[in-house]
Amino acid sequence: MGEEFLRCVDACIQFIRRNPEMYQVVHESYRRAVVRRFPYVVFYEHSDITVIVYAVFHCSQDPKKWRSRLL
């Protein structure tokens, strides 16, 4: 199960790399992508040539907690 989780997170990040504007902005310039098959999201930000992943966050946690990680 752990290897499948890592594969899904990696696939999500690879998709973000190819299509960084696919997901909506959820806070300031940060975007959120959903990891397939698992209750996780990836928070990231992108510029013309760079994608920065700030967190892989479990969806059952307090939603206010992810904002503190982005600041």
C-alpha positions as a Markdown table, in Angstrom:
| # | Residue | x | y | z |
|---|---|---|---|---|
| 1 | Met | 0.0 | 0.0 | 0.0 |
| 2 | Gly | 2.9 | 2.4 | 0.8 |
| 3 | Glu | 4.4 | 2.0 | -2.6 |
| 4 | Glu | 1.1 | 2.6 | -4.3 |
| 5 | Phe | 0.7 | 5.8 | -2.3 |
| 6 | Leu | 4.1 | 7.0 | -3.4 |
| 7 | Arg | 3.3 | 6.1 | -7.0 |
| 8 | Cys | 0.0 | 8.1 | -6.8 |
| 9 | Val | 1.7 | 11.1 | -5.2 |
| 10 | Asp | 4.5 | 11.0 | -7.9 |
| 11 | Ala | 1.9 | 10.8 | -10.7 |
| 12 | Cys | 0.1 | 13.8 | -9.2 |
| 13 | Ile | 3.4 | 15.8 | -9.1 |
| 14 | Gln | 4.3 | 14.8 | -12.6 |
| 15 | Phe | 0.9 | 15.9 | -13.8 |
| 16 | Ile | 1.4 | 19.2 | -12.0 |
| 17 | Arg | 4.8 | 19.6 | -13.8 |
| 18 | Arg | 3.1 | 19.2 | -17.2 |
| 19 | Asn | 0.0 | 21.3 | -16.4 |
| 20 | Pro | 0.8 | 23.6 | -13.5 |
| 21 | Glu | -2.3 | 25.9 | -14.2 |
| 22 | Met | -4.7 | 23.0 | -14.3 |
| 23 | Tyr | -5.7 | 23.4 | -10.7 |
| 24 | Gln | -7.4 | 26.4 | -9.2 |
| 25 | Val | -5.7 | 28.9 | -6.8 |
| 26 | Val | -6.9 | 28.2 | -3.3 |
| 27 | His | -5.0 | 30.8 | -1.3 |
| 28 | Glu | -2.9 | 33.7 | -2.6 |
| 29 | Ser | -0.8 | 32.0 | -5.4 |
| 30 | Tyr | -1.0 | 28.5 | -4.0 |
| 31 | Arg | -2.8 | 25.7 | -5.9 |
| 32 | Arg | -4.2 | 22.4 | -4.7 |
| 33 | Ala | -4.1 | 19.1 | -6.6 |
| 34 | Val | -5.9 | 16.0 | -5.4 |
| 35 | Val | -4.0 | 12.7 | -5.2 |
| 36 | Arg | -5.9 | 9.9 | -7.0 |
| 37 | Arg | -7.1 | 7.0 | -4.8 |
| 38 | Phe | -5.9 | 8.5 | -1.5 |
| 39 | Pro | -7.4 | 11.3 | 0.7 |
| 40 | Tyr | -4.4 | 13.6 | 0.2 |
| 41 | Val | -3.9 | 16.9 | -1.7 |
| 42 | Val | -0.7 | 18.5 | -2.9 |
| 43 | Phe | -0.2 | 22.2 | -2.3 |
| 44 | Tyr | 2.1 | 23.9 | -4.7 |
| 45 | Glu | 3.0 | 27.2 | -6.4 |
| 46 | His | 4.5 | 27.7 | -9.8 |
| 47 | Ser | 6.4 | 30.3 | -11.9 |
| 48 | Asp | 7.4 | 30.1 | -15.5 |
| 49 | Ile | 10.0 | 27.4 | -15.0 |
| 50 | Thr | 9.6 | 26.2 | -11.4 |
| 51 | Val | 7.0 | 24.2 | -9.5 |
| 52 | Ile | 7.4 | 24.3 | -5.7 |
| 53 | Val | 5.6 | 21.7 | -3.6 |
| 54 | Tyr | 4.9 | 22.9 | -0.1 |
| 55 | Ala | 2.9 | 20.1 | 1.4 |
| 56 | Val | 1.3 | 16.7 | 0.8 |
| 57 | Phe | -1.7 | 17.0 | 3.2 |
| 58 | His | -4.2 | 14.5 | 4.5 |
| 59 | Cys | -7.7 | 15.7 | 3.9 |
| 60 | Ser | -9.0 | 14.7 | 7.4 |
| 61 | Gln | -6.7 | 17.2 | 9.1 |
| 62 | Asp | -7.9 | 20.6 | 10.2 |
| 63 | Pro | -8.2 | 22.7 | 7.0 |
| 64 | Lys | -6.7 | 25.8 | 8.8 |
| 65 | Lys | -3.5 | 23.8 | 9.4 |
| 66 | Trp | -2.4 | 23.8 | 5.7 |
| 67 | Arg | -2.4 | 27.6 | 5.6 |
| 68 | Ser | 0.1 | 27.8 | 8.4 |
| 69 | Arg | 2.4 | 25.5 | 6.4 |
| 70 | Leu | 2.2 | 27.8 | 3.3 |
| 71 | Leu | 3.2 | 31.0 | 5.2 |
